[in-house]
Amino acid sequence: MPYENIGLDTDGPLAIVTLNRPNRRNALSLELMLELIDCLARIGGDHNIRAVILAAAGKVFCSGHDLGQMVGRDINEYRRIFDVCTDLMTKVQSIPQPVIAQVQGIATAAGCQLVATCDLAVASSDARFAVSGINLGLFCSTPAVAISRSMLQKPALEMLLTGDFIDAPTARERGLVNRVVPREGLDAEVEELATQIASKSPEAVAAGKRLFYQQRDLTIEAAYAKASDVMAQNAILGDAQKGIARFSKRS
């Protein structure tokens, strides 16, 4: 279905979803977030799609929430905006396909949250990141959830308390992004990574992604119990049986 605020293209087993409000710095309006939730839900049910690239049109990846929708609202309207944002972030991590953020420019506030939420992230060397709500008198509480789970604790809190930007190499060192490449090589780098993941068993990738997020907040004993069960269920699937048999013949 056509969307007004995002684009959707497919390239074989890859889905490329593009934030498409460059005139508004790809701000996360309520309408854009609802479209993105719908789009990701559709992708999640498409077994032909093996990996998702989340890109953005223009020079800015995402400037966060649309501040035009954040003025003069009552508390229930604010709750609606942040609840939908939470639904979006949850959807990114709940679909079976890995979602890779392709960050070509600045990502701030909820835009930085979106990068932190994606399963993987590749940034151009001139990308920059900040959670700058504190500069407006608004602590970035919802971005803090994703950022504190992706980055080292003290650097994450420093970003949240100061609103200062960090550059792409620093973001990589602190765990916010996986790779940093020159701007001209960004598309190829992301496509190569997505294609590599798409070549793996989709059942194993889906089970692994789900387990990765489920086990993080469990005790070590519960995490191993959960992981053992998931691995046993994975081992009886066709792709795993073929792979195990193939390697057993070599030993």
C-alpha angles and dihedrals in degrees: 000000000000119000128202100209104031137040127223125199133162130214109186106295093354128092117202113201115188128196100226111191099097091154088061095040088255090288115184102250117181089253094052093049092050091049091049092050090051092046094049091047090054091047090049090059095047110094091191091067113081103172138013129219115202108202136162136224120237131011099309123066095203133327095202128247118004101259090201087071093046101067125097097353125145120241095262091055090051090048089052092054094048093042091055089047089053090050089052095050091046091050092054091059098037101058113092096237120081113248117217119198113219102202112193098163146355120347115188138174109334087006089061087045089056091053091048091049096052113096092238134007135200119190135193114242091250095052118116133196136205142155096215104168090108088068088063094046092260119112110219094240099161094044086050090066094059097035095050089054094050104038138049108279103242097043089048093053091045090056091049095048099043104032088219122153123244123201126237098263090052090048089054093048090051096047102253094117133023102215140015121204137166113279093249091056098045099096093049094046094052093044091050092051093046092047091050091053091044089058092063127087106287091212092054093045093049093047091046095050092049093048093046092062097036096055099048096084097038127097114262090256093050091043092055091045091052093044093049092053093047091048092050091051090047092050094062094054120106098247092051093046091051092048094048092048091049093054095040089062090058095054 
